[in-house]
Amino acid sequence: MGLPRREGDAAELRKSLKPLLEKRRRARINDSLSQLKGLILPLLGRENSRYSKLEKADILEMTVHFLQELPASPCPAAASAPTDSYQEGYRACVARLAHELPACGVLEPALSARLLEHLRRSAFCTTPDARPSLSPSPPAPASSPPGPPSAGLWRPW
């Protein structure tokens, strides 16, 4: 019923659908640019409210500059163990956090330092019992049976 019966009908259908398809394509581009702007402005330390009327080219340029400034991290070699790449990624995240955490001012400096130290130490522990806790707790007596982990740090295991 809605299918074109002649070649001319198909051409007319394409002609009438073209503006709709173009409108959808532009809407997708604008939506993606809006999302990109929402992601890139906080990473650059800029307020969204001050940059409400950025041109599309500005958003793309800011993103390109941000990506160019990221430290180049080579892809792990195929022979490298998954644990190695995990530890490299963990170290990179802790280093980035050490740079960003003091700048954002969300935590007190002493708490921020304790958190970063905890994250640095816990990256290389292999057993859950060996991982340090954020809250100071007295050491468990040697004769006590193993119990639940310290209540100071929530763990899913």
Sequence and secondary structure as in RCSB ss.txt:
>XXXX:A:sequence
MGLPRREGDAAELRKSLKPLLEKRRRARINDSLSQLKGLILPLLGRENSRYSKLEKADILEMTVHFLQELPASPC
PAAASAPTDSYQEGYRACVARLAHELPACGVLEPALSARLLEHLRRSAFCTTPDARPSLSPSPPAPASSPPGPPS
AGLWRPW
>XXXX:A:secstr
  S  SHHHHHHHHHHHHHHHHHHHHHHHHHHHHHHHHHHHHHTT  TTTTTT  HHHHHHHHHHHHHHS     
  TTS HHHHHHHHHHHHHHHHHHHHHHH  S HHHHHHHHHHHHHHTT  SGGGS  SS      TTS      
TTS    
